[in-house]
Amino acid sequence: MASRYWPMSAGRVVTSGFGPRDDGFHWGVDFGRDGGSGGEPVYASQGGTVVYAGAASGFGGPDPAGWLVVDHPAADGGGTTVYGHIVREVELGSRVEAGQRIAHVNPDSGSNGGVPPHLHFEWHRYSWTQPGPGRLDPLTMLTDALEPPANNQDPSDMPSTTPIFGIDISHYQNGLDLAQVFAEGFEFVIAKVSEGDYYTDDSWPAFRDATLAAGKILVGYHYVRGDCDAEAQAALFVDHLGDHGIPAMLDQEANSGDIGVFRAVQAAIENRGVRVGLSYLPHWYWEGHIGSPDLTGIPPLMTSSYGNGRSGYASVIYPGDGDVGWRPYGGAEVAVFQFSDAGSVAGRTLDVDAFRGTPDQLRTLLTGEDMSFTDQDRQMLREVWTQLLGQDGQGWSQLGQNAQGKNLTPVDALGAIKADLEHH
């Protein structure tokens, strides 16, 4: 049986039920909360597709204020649900899952239809229909409903309530003392590797080696250019990356082209054996420059929103898990949030990022693997890799060169010795 969830979390109260009332028949149920419900999260009762979104008569506007209507296929339990007097957090046409946060109660009576903040919730038997027998009492449909996931997860499975922080750097931060960065508590580094098919960042090797030596999380990013060949961009990036085990991020913004360019560069990089683990495709570019495309299936999303004068130490200026910067778009959840370009880090002013979870959870997200290794395990693996392939995967000059002038690895050298012995 498909999962079914309450549209608001525990502690909700029914402020107006389904049925007759003084101003006529009420074709839904209103949920609120003692002390006020403005800003309260709203969750999808079942999985389905968003078929209406934004401004709607009686529910307010302009978009994103108004309503959401979710159509549920039979596999998800069937019917249609309506969420009114809300501010949507998902896009028209996007797929939502049962229990997923999709909106929050609109706290502004000026844009919510002129009512005290609350959630108006409807259940339609099949597709959306005008008032009548096709609308059901939602409370009868929620008899065995679960609390939204945030309320019924086992605490051991929940992300850390304290985010981990990282930095975003390039050659502009050349000489940055990463040892001091890590001493200040930062857990991950996102550093530029290349841009288009013509530029490699000369600070990357030093940033890469220092981060890996410290056992911290590293992502190498490529700035996508819409006017450059995808295969040429991938070749440049992978060659300068050095270590194919480092996850990549694609930076898609000004002059990067549309989502088709992004997907082409992603495929070209992954065909060369490097996983693209993160997508920097900020909301302003997605909405204002490439027509708000569906982002389903792209690597986990990173976005940026700097607030008003947000500067200082990351742990102090972090705006919290409820900030607008965490809201999903394009059918994709935000995994990493760059919340300031003026963080105070190791005596510098840097872009600072947040991830809601543990370092191992971030590693798993980026690599797609269960990273249950200790820092010592990771250091040992890197040492073995270096012994086999040489520093940066460039072989060992001590072992000689092949016909193309490239340094040999121990395996290459053994093969050459074997061939020489057989020849003689």
RODO-2510 file (C-alpha; in nm, 4 decimals, decimal comma):
residues 424
     n   res          X          Y          Z
     1     m     0,0000     0,0000     0,0000
     2     a     0,1283     0,3466    -0,0905
     3     s     0,2467     0,5682     0,1943
     4     r     0,0183     0,8504     0,3077
     5     y     0,1199     1,1436     0,5297
     6     w    -0,0383     1,4288     0,7191
     7     p     0,0138     1,7575     0,5311
     8     m     0,1355     1,9323     0,8490
     9     s     0,3522     1,7956     1,1282
    10     a     0,2475     1,6839     1,4756
    11     g     0,0917     1,9547     1,6887
    12     r    -0,1396     2,0704     1,4088
    13     v    -0,5022     2,1470     1,4950
    14     v    -0,8125     2,1434     1,2770
    15     t    -0,9419     2,4997     1,2723
    16     s    -1,2300     2,4304     1,0336
    17     g    -1,3598     2,0921     0,9226
    18     f    -1,5176     1,9591     0,6049
    19     g    -1,8902     2,0376     0,5805
    20     p    -2,1476     2,3114     0,6417
    21     r    -2,0537     2,6340     0,8182
    22     d    -2,2026     2,9820     0,8476
    23     d    -2,0633     3,1079     0,5172
    24     g    -2,1579     2,7947     0,3205
    25     f    -2,0219     2,4458     0,2674
    26     h    -1,6494     2,4089     0,3377
    27     w    -1,5020     2,1724     0,0792
    28     g    -1,1788     2,1045     0,2637
    29     v    -1,0141     2,1028     0,6058
    30     d    -0,8172     2,3923     0,7540
    31     f    -0,5090     2,3125     0,9624
    32     g    -0,3338     2,5536     1,1959
    33     r    -0,1229     2,5497     1,5082
    34     d    -0,1623     2,7019     1,8521
    35     g     0,0398     3,0221     1,8562
    36     g     0,0173     3,0652     1,4785
    37     s     0,1111     2,8622     1,1724
    38     g     0,2694     3,1202     0,9406
    39     g     0,5803     2,9690     0,7814
    40     e     0,4967     2,6131     0,8930
    41     p     0,6169     2,3437     0,6482
    42     v     0,3576     2,1743     0,4272
    43     y     0,4093     1,8160     0,3078
    44     a     0,2734     1,6088     0,0179
    45     s     0,0219     1,3550     0,1483
    46     q     0,1029     1,1131    -0,1350
    47     g     0,3467     1,0954    -0,4221
    48     g     0,2455     1,2524    -0,7509
    49     t     0,2857     1,5337    -1,0025
    50     v     0,2234     1,9053    -0,9463
    51     v    -0,0518     1,9974    -1,1951
    52     y    -0,1391     2,3487    -1,0714
    53     a     0,0851     2,5938    -0,8856
    54     g     0,0941     2,9607    -0,7929
    55     a    -0,1722     3,2287    -0,7683
    56     a    -0,5332     3,1083    -0,7422
    57     s    -0,8670     3,2709    -0,6663
    58     g    -0,9335     3,2652    -0,2929
    59     f    -0,5877     3,1352    -0,2073
    60     g    -0,3804     3,4442    -0,2866
    61     g    -0,0897     3,5429    -0,5043
    62     p     0,1175     3,6427    -0,6897
    63     d     0,3202     3,3275    -0,7506
    64     p     0,4826     3,1601    -0,5572
    65     a     0,1994     3,2439    -0,3146
    66     g    -0,1359     3,0727    -0,3735
    67     w    -0,1882     2,6998    -0,4038
    68     l    -0,0477     2,3633    -0,5157
    69     v    -0,2496     2,0812    -0,6690
    70     v    -0,0917     1,7348    -0,6802
    71     d    -0,2292     1,4538    -0,8965
    72     h    -0,1623     1,1063    -0,7542
    73     p    -0,1399     0,8064    -0,9893
    74     a    -0,2910     0,4773    -0,8757
    75     a     0,0509     0,3466    -0,7707
    76     d     0,0742     0,6354    -0,5226
    77     g    -0,2770     0,5909    -0,3857
    78     g    -0,4856     0,7778    -0,6446
    79     g    -0,6873     1,0984    -0,6242
    80     t    -0,5790     1,4612    -0,6140
    81     t    -0,4848     1,6825    -0,3185
    82     v    -0,5013     2,0612    -0,2917
    83     y    -0,2869     2,2818    -0,0639
    84     g    -0,4117     2,6412    -0,0328
    85     h    -0,2940     2,9660     0,1320
    86     i     0,0680     2,8526     0,0926
    87     v     0,3950     2,9597    -0,0665
    88     r     0,5090     2,6838    -0,2969
    89     e     0,8601     2,5349    -0,2840
    90     v     0,8298     2,3007    -0,5842
    91     e     0,7698     2,3667    -0,9517
    92     l     0,4738     2,3079    -1,1806
    93     g     0,5162     1,9676    -1,3452
    94     s     0,7613     1,8353    -1,0887
    95     r     0,7349     1,4943    -0,9278
    96     v     0,6952     1,5016    -0,5486
    97     e     0,7193     1,2112    -0,3073
    98     a     0,4898     1,1179    -0,0207
    99     g     0,5964     1,3127     0,2875
   100     q     0,8169     1,5538     0,0900
   101     r     0,8150     1,9178     0,1972
   102     i     0,6485     2,1090    -0,0866
   103     a     0,5480     2,4476     0,0592
   104     h     0,5044     2,6546     0,3713
   105     v     0,2009     2,8297     0,5132
   106     n     0,1895     3,1843     0,3781
   107     p     0,2335     3,4179     0,6782
   108     d     0,1261     3,7293     0,4832
   109     s    -0,2474     3,8040     0,4787
   110     g    -0,1750     4,0532     0,2024
   111     s    -0,0911     3,7724    -0,0405
   112     n    -0,2704     3,4671     0,1031
   113     g    -0,6266     3,5640     0,0169
   114     g    -0,6764     3,7926     0,3158
   115     v    -0,7103     3,5236     0,5829
   116     p    -0,5237     3,4411     0,9052
   117     p    -0,2354     3,2066     0,8116
   118     h    -0,3413     2,8414     0,7833
   119     l    -0,3353     2,5468     0,5414
   120     h    -0,6530     2,4719     0,3468
   121     f    -0,6364     2,1052     0,2407
   122     e    -0,8664     1,9233    -0,0029
   123     w    -0,8980     1,5644    -0,1251
   124     h    -1,0558     1,4984    -0,4661
   125     r    -1,1678     1,1467    -0,5579
   126     y    -1,0059     1,1456    -0,9013
   127     s    -0,8730     1,4575    -1,0766
   128     w    -0,9350     1,8159    -0,9617
   129     t    -1,3063     1,8943    -0,9744
   130     q    -1,5491     2,1728    -0,8893
   131     p    -1,7257     2,1550    -0,5481
   132     g    -1,9543     1,8532    -0,5314
   133     p    -1,9539     1,4761    -0,4725
   134     g    -1,6082     1,4414    -0,6278
   135     r    -1,4566     1,6063    -0,3187
   136     l    -1,4018     1,3907    -0,0106
   137     d    -1,3594     1,4656     0,3596
   138     p    -0,9787     1,4737     0,3945
   139     l    -0,9863     1,3545     0,7558
   140     t    -1,1429     1,0232     0,6504
   141     m    -0,8575     0,9798     0,4020
   142     l    -0,5938     1,0498     0,6684
   143     t    -0,7111     0,7991     0,9308
   144     d    -0,3919     0,5907     0,9137
   145     a    -0,1615     0,8645     0,7860
   146     l     0,1982     0,8883     0,9035
   147     e     0,3656     1,1947     1,0450
   148     p     0,5910     1,3687     0,7905
   149     p     0,9397     1,2123     0,7786
   150     a     1,1021     1,4839     0,9894
   151     n     0,8865     1,3638     1,2786
   152     n     0,9132     0,9863     1,2466
   153     q     1,2761     0,9251     1,1485
   154     d     1,4943     0,7294     1,3825
   155     p     1,7286     0,9909     1,5339
   156     s     2,0322     0,7866     1,4290
   157     d     1,9237     0,8175     1,0642
   158     m     1,8671     1,1930     1,0696
   159     p     2,1260     1,4407     0,9429
   160     s     2,3215     1,6351     1,1980
   161     t     2,1279     1,9384     1,3178
   162     t     2,4552     2,1320     1,3005
   163     p     2,5675     2,1786     0,9386
   164     i     2,9231     2,1311     0,8240
   165     f     3,0895     2,4173     0,6405
   166     g     3,3155     2,4396     0,3383
   167     i     3,4798     2,6955     0,1107
   168     d     3,4756     2,7684    -0,2623
   169     i     3,8124     2,8787    -0,4037
   170     s     4,0146     2,9356    -0,7205
   171     h     4,3373     3,1088    -0,8269
   172     y     4,2073     3,4300    -0,6700
   173     q     4,2803     3,2657    -0,3333
   174     n     4,6276     3,1456    -0,4320
   175     g     4,8421     3,0992    -0,1219
   176     l     4,5459     3,0386     0,1093
   177     d     4,6588     2,8542     0,4233
   178     l     4,4381     2,5448     0,4067
   179     a     4,5854     2,4065     0,7278
   180     q     4,4421     2,7114     0,9043
   181     v     4,1114     2,6713     0,7188
   182     f     4,0774     2,3173     0,8510
   183     a     4,1911     2,4218     1,1980
   184     e     3,8948     2,6624     1,1992
   185     g     3,6595     2,3683     1,1497
   186     f     3,5908     2,3625     0,7766
   187     e     3,5302     2,0134     0,6379
   188     f     3,5242     2,0503     0,2605
   189     v     3,6851     2,2411    -0,0251
   190     i     3,5364     2,3111    -0,3678
   191     a     3,8195     2,4337    -0,5911
   192     k     3,8350     2,5371    -0,9553
   193     v     4,0124     2,3063    -1,1989
   194     s     3,9292     2,4459    -1,5417
   195     e     3,7007     2,6566    -1,7607
   196     g     3,5761     2,5940    -2,1119
   197     d     3,8315     2,4239    -2,3354
   198     y     4,1052     2,6829    -2,2851
   199     y     4,1826     2,7498    -1,9163
   200     t     4,3292     2,5490    -1,6289
   201     d     4,3628     2,6907    -1,2785
   202     d     4,7288     2,6843    -1,1739
   203     s     4,6346     2,6858    -0,8040
   204     w     4,4454     2,3569    -0,8310
   205     p     4,7362     2,1125    -0,7774
   206     a     4,8415     2,2776    -0,4504
   207     f     4,4846     2,3038    -0,3215
   208     r     4,4192     1,9426    -0,4221
   209     d     4,7255     1,7977    -0,2546
   210     a     4,6837     1,9957     0,0685
   211     t     4,3176     1,8988     0,1040
   212     l     4,3761     1,5307     0,0376
   213     a     4,6783     1,5230     0,2691
   214     a     4,4564     1,6600     0,5470
   215     g     4,1942     1,3908     0,4839
   216     k     3,9252     1,6483     0,4072
   217     i     3,6551     1,6365     0,1407
   218     l     3,7548     1,7746    -0,1989
   219     v     3,5515     1,8622    -0,5076
   220     g     3,7105     1,9900    -0,8284
   221     y     3,4920     2,2130    -1,0409
   222     h     3,4743     2,2987    -1,4086
   223     y     3,3170     2,6223    -1,5323
   224     v     3,1022     2,5189    -1,8274
   225     r     3,1102     2,7378    -2,1381
   226     g     2,8285     2,7222    -2,3893
   227     d     3,0593     2,8251    -2,6752
   228     c     3,3059     2,5371    -2,6288
   229     d     3,2879     2,1740    -2,7383
   230     a     3,1708     1,9410    -2,4607
   231     e     3,4302     1,6720    -2,5332
   232     a     3,7137     1,9244    -2,5386
   233     q     3,5973     2,0701    -2,2064
   234     a     3,5837     1,7248    -2,0491
   235     a     3,9289     1,6300    -2,1775
   236     l     4,0845     1,9483    -2,0385
   237     f     3,9158     1,9059    -1,7002
   238     v     3,9959     1,5384    -1,6489
   239     d     4,3590     1,5848    -1,7537
   240     h     4,4152     1,8719    -1,5071
   241     l     4,2129     1,7031    -1,2296
   242     g     4,4869     1,4401    -1,1946
   243     d     4,3131     1,1997    -0,9572
   244     h     4,0052     1,0393    -1,1129
   245     g     3,8741     0,9537    -0,7678
   246     i     3,8020     1,3193    -0,6923
   247     p     3,4347     1,4019    -0,7580
   248     a     3,3600     1,6826    -1,0009
   249     m     3,1206     1,9753    -0,9868
   250     l     2,9915     2,1546    -1,2950
   251     d     2,9580     2,5323    -1,2569
   252     q     2,6709     2,6429    -1,4822
   253     e     2,6108     3,0184    -1,4829
   254     a     2,6944     3,3209    -1,6994
   255     n     2,7817     3,2160    -2,0585
   256     s     2,7355     2,8468    -1,9766
   257     g     2,4476     2,7821    -2,2150
   258     d     2,1370     2,5770    -2,1473
   259     i     2,0749     2,2533    -1,9598
   260     g     2,1580     2,0570    -2,2749
   261     v     2,5151     2,1888    -2,2640
   262     f     2,5366     2,0923    -1,8964
   263     r     2,4228     1,7363    -1,9628
   264     a     2,6615     1,6985    -2,2576
   265     v     2,9637     1,8063    -2,0513
   266     q     2,8528     1,5834    -1,7625
   267     a     2,8304     1,2813    -1,9929
   268     a     3,1693     1,3555    -2,1495
   269     i     3,3391     1,3799    -1,8085
   270     e     3,1747     1,0661    -1,6724
   271     n     3,2674     0,8745    -1,9897
   272     r     3,6277     0,9497    -1,8934
   273     g     3,5877     0,7828    -1,5547
   274     v     3,5223     1,0819    -1,3270
   275     r     3,1968     1,1099    -1,1325
   276     v     3,0112     1,4418    -1,1454
   277     g     2,8855     1,4616    -0,7882
   278     l     2,7532     1,8173    -0,7660
   279     s     2,5794     2,0756    -0,9880
   280     y     2,6298     2,4465    -0,9207
   281     l     2,3334     2,5875    -1,1097
   282     p     2,2095     2,8845    -0,9056
   283     h     1,8412     2,9735    -0,8939
   284     w     1,8977     3,3139    -1,0573
   285     y     2,0552     3,1509    -1,3632
   286     w     1,8062     2,8641    -1,3781
   287     e     1,5046     3,0960    -1,3656
   288     g     1,6324     3,4115    -1,5339
   289     h     1,8541     3,2805    -1,8134
   290     i     1,7626     2,9269    -1,9241
   291     g     1,3857     2,9151    -1,8851
   292     s     1,3471     2,7184    -1,5583
   293     p     1,4112     2,3706    -1,7069
   294     d     1,3392     2,0413    -1,5336
   295     l     1,6498     1,9446    -1,3347
   296     t     1,5408     1,5888    -1,2630
   297     g     1,8330     1,3499    -1,2881
   298     i     2,1175     1,5998    -1,2633
   299     p     2,3770     1,5514    -0,9864
   300     p     2,2903     1,6960    -0,6430
   301     l     2,2248     2,0678    -0,6588
   302     m     2,4341     2,3502    -0,5149
   303     t     2,2990     2,7048    -0,5153
   304     s     2,3850     3,0473    -0,3756
   305     s     2,1947     3,3220    -0,1950
   306     y     2,3909     3,5787     0,0042
   307     g     2,1219     3,7634     0,1978
   308     n     2,1617     4,1289     0,2908
   309     g     2,5071     4,2191     0,4212
   310     r     2,5780     3,8642     0,5380
   311     s     2,9465     3,8666     0,6389
   312     g     3,1624     3,7252     0,9171
   313     y     3,2345     3,3821     1,0621
   314     a     3,0431     3,1032     0,8872
   315     s     2,8997     2,9511     1,2039
   316     v     2,7701     3,2940     1,3099
   317     i     2,6229     3,4169     0,9802
   318     y     2,4716     3,0851     0,8649
   319     p     2,1012     3,1759     0,8193
   320     g     1,9621     2,8399     0,9274
   321     d     1,8028     2,5335     0,7739
   322     g     1,4811     2,7218     0,6968
   323     d     1,6435     2,9876     0,4781
   324     v     1,5034     3,0441     0,1291
   325     g     1,8352     2,9258    -0,0129
   326     w     1,7477     2,5680     0,0805
   327     r     1,4221     2,5651    -0,1144
   328     p     1,4158     2,3143    -0,4028
   329     y     1,3627     2,4164    -0,7654
   330     g     1,3362     2,2431    -1,0990
   331     g     1,2322     1,9245    -0,9215
   332     a     1,5702     1,9035    -0,7446
   333     e     1,6611     1,9384    -0,3777
   334     v     1,9429     2,1719    -0,2716
   335     a     2,2292     1,9685    -0,1250
   336     v     2,4919     2,2405    -0,0711
   337     f     2,4054     2,6047    -0,0004
   338     q     2,6575     2,8846    -0,0601
   339     f     2,5166     3,1367     0,1852
   340     s     2,7774     3,4147     0,1735
   341     d     3,0560     3,5510    -0,0444
   342     a     3,2009     3,7351     0,2558
   343     g     3,2878     3,4652     0,5062
   344     s     3,5851     3,5310     0,7354
   345     v     3,8172     3,2323     0,6911
   346     a     4,1887     3,2078     0,7739
   347     g     4,2267     3,5840     0,7511
   348     r     4,0622     3,5990     0,4087
   349     t     3,7162     3,6841     0,2754
   350     l     3,5791     3,3754     0,1001
   351     d     3,2671     3,2116    -0,0385
   352     v     3,1331     2,9815     0,2352
   353     d     2,9031     2,6823     0,1929
   354     a     2,6877     2,4614     0,4157
   355     f     2,5850     2,0955     0,4012
   356     r     2,3143     1,9651     0,6341
   357     g     2,4730     1,6419     0,7492
   358     t     2,7978     1,4753     0,8493
   359     p     3,1242     1,4587     0,6539
   360     d     3,0628     1,0923     0,5710
   361     q     2,7127     1,1735     0,4462
   362     l     2,8618     1,4373     0,2168
   363     r     3,1244     1,1912     0,0902
   364     t     2,8488     0,9409     0,0124
   365     l     2,6458     1,2057    -0,1690
   366     l     2,9428     1,3083    -0,3833
   367     t     3,0763     0,9635    -0,4643
   368     g     2,7635     0,7486    -0,4592
   369     e     2,9434     0,5049    -0,2325
   370     d     2,9178     0,4216     0,1360
   371     m     3,2222     0,6065     0,2629
   372     s     3,2637     0,4334     0,5959
   373     f     3,6439     0,4685     0,5773
   374     t     3,8383     0,6446     0,8483
   375     d     4,0725     0,9307     0,7606
   376     q     4,3625     0,6869     0,8121
   377     d     4,2029     0,4438     0,5644
   378     r     4,1739     0,7175     0,3034
   379     q     4,5358     0,8250     0,3530
   380     m     4,6565     0,4657     0,3137
   381     l     4,4542     0,4194    -0,0057
   382     r     4,5971     0,7382    -0,1513
   383     e     4,9524     0,6249    -0,0673
   384     v     4,8913     0,2914    -0,2431
   385     w     4,7461     0,4754    -0,5437
   386     t     5,0519     0,7026    -0,5578
   387     q     5,2933     0,4086    -0,5377
   388     l     5,1161     0,2377    -0,8272
   389     l     5,0631     0,5372    -1,0557
   390     g     5,3116     0,7983    -0,9368
   391     q     5,2511     1,1497    -0,8094
   392     d     4,9351     1,2882    -0,9726
   393     g     4,9072     0,9688    -1,1773
   394     q     5,2048     1,0717    -1,3940
   395     g     5,4146     0,7575    -1,3483
   396     w     5,7734     0,7351    -1,2183
   397     s     6,0607     0,8965    -1,4063
   398     q     6,2994     0,6554    -1,2300
   399     l     6,1448     0,3662    -1,4236
   400     g     6,1948     0,5200    -1,7668
   401     q     5,9587     0,6354    -2,0384
   402     n     5,7485     0,4680    -2,3051
   403     a     5,7531     0,5406    -2,6790
   404     q     5,5306     0,8423    -2,6246
   405     g     5,7684     0,9883    -2,3664
   406     k     5,5387     0,9228    -2,0686
   407     n     5,6772     0,7951    -1,7391
   408     l     5,6288     0,4260    -1,6656
   409     t     5,4322     0,2842    -1,3735
   410     p     5,5592    -0,0247    -1,1849
   411     v     5,3209    -0,2390    -1,3914
   412     d     5,4515    -0,0845    -1,7156
   413     a     5,8101    -0,1453    -1,6033
   414     l     5,7432    -0,5096    -1,5178
   415     g     5,5807    -0,5544    -1,8584
   416     a     5,8846    -0,4036    -2,0280
   417     i     6,1214    -0,6324    -1,8303
   418     k     5,9116    -0,9372    -1,9242
   419     a     5,9141    -0,8408    -2,2913
   420     d     6,2908    -0,7825    -2,2804
   421     l     6,3539    -1,1232    -2,1192
   422     e     6,1362    -1,2995    -2,3747
   423     h     6,3143    -1,1183    -2,6576
   424     h     6,6516    -1,2407    -2,5347
***
